[in-house]
Amino acid sequence: MITCEKQIKSEYLKNILDMLEKKNSHEAEFIQAVKEVLISIEPVILKHEEEYKKLAVLERMIEPERIISFRVPWVDDNGNVQVNRGYRVQFNGSLGPYKGGLRFHPSVTQSIMKFLAFEQVFKNSLTCLPIGGGKGGSDFDPKGKSDFEIMKFCQSFMNELQKHIGHDIDVPAGDIGVGAREIGYLFGQYRKIKNSYEAGVLTGKGLEYGGSLVRKEATGYGLMYFMREMLKANNITVADKTVTISGSGNVAIYACEKAQEMGAKVVAMSDSSGCIYDAEGIKLDIIKEIKEERRGRIKEYINYVAGAKYFENNSNMPAIYNIKADVILPCATQNDINLSTAKILVNNGVIAIGEGANMPCTNEAVEYFIANKVLIAPGKAANAGGVATSALEMCQNSMRYFWSFNEVDKKLENIMINIFKQCESAADEYGCGCNYVAGANIAGFRKIVKAMKAQGII
């Protein structure tokens, strides 16, 4: 397995990486995401180097098909006009309509949108469902805003986005800062503008107007289905393992729920301020009340549970990573775990990392985990349950029909089992052992390349 640029043998790949950095020098997150994929797929590139070079496969694959950037003006509760920036990156549509979430967060930049869209292409490929990859969002921060302000922003955002989406073109969903409330406002504005009820144009909708059962739980459940398969393949069980989960949003909550169902003991969860630790095991009903019902801060947990502790984050590292556990599930945001954090986790005896977030580990951290025989469930594979269930929502919308909770959950479980098998098979074929990061990248890459080649130079 190639894990270091100094070991690169392919001259074509070296040239591509050089071009990547020159053309995107101000986009660190995008460069990081692309490098991680390209370096890990070098065995495939070496096998087909002349063909790929002639067809400019890599040059086309790392360049988005389309980047849309737009102004989003809206009026706050005090009557003042605010202006944010909106994005939609339609990265690769060779497998189907662009599919990927919308993120509303102050950290949103073009670099982050591009990295997320690039990752989404591979993630969607692994689901084996007919969906391409895209991502969008805005630097708008929903925190501290009234429902009316959020509605006005969403309506203004959709006024522009609607020009570029459709159920056979591009189907957005939710992400950080975009939940059922925001999807509802976005869908309502789309319906009003189009004067048409196109349910399949957005996913993550409410059950009352075309949403799917299990969509809320899907990313977290899917993460644990993948983790179960990965651990089982290495003769390890989920049951009785201690688990910490960074984050306390949708993915973290339902990863916790499924982990507990599988017999694991989740002892810590976090938010952007700090983490709570409960040696007896997290009481998820309390977390749901704080986070889902009241949108409060996680430190409120200690007011309900005697013996629970709260630790503030510091500038060096999120506090949760000081807590010893067998399994770590980073479900918050990108680059949450760097090399120094990885060293602490390995020293504390971690056996597996499950990436519930997109790119939560830096490339250096990933290399360190692999070198120290820590199993990694890569985000583009392990957190694909959300987009997989979004695609199932699209199917139901097309059929004008609803599946039961158990039906959708079983389909999700089978998809995640199949994703793991693809990662395992590709890793075995190219001699990567238990490196499922490489396996995921290789499996996704080969499918995308086949579709691109079949459709000509476009």
Order of alpha helices (4+ residues) and beta strands (2+ residues): alpha-alpha-alpha-alpha-alpha-beta-beta-beta-alpha-beta-alpha-beta-alpha-alpha-beta-alpha-beta-beta-alpha-beta-beta-alpha-beta-alpha-beta-alpha-alpha-alpha-alpha
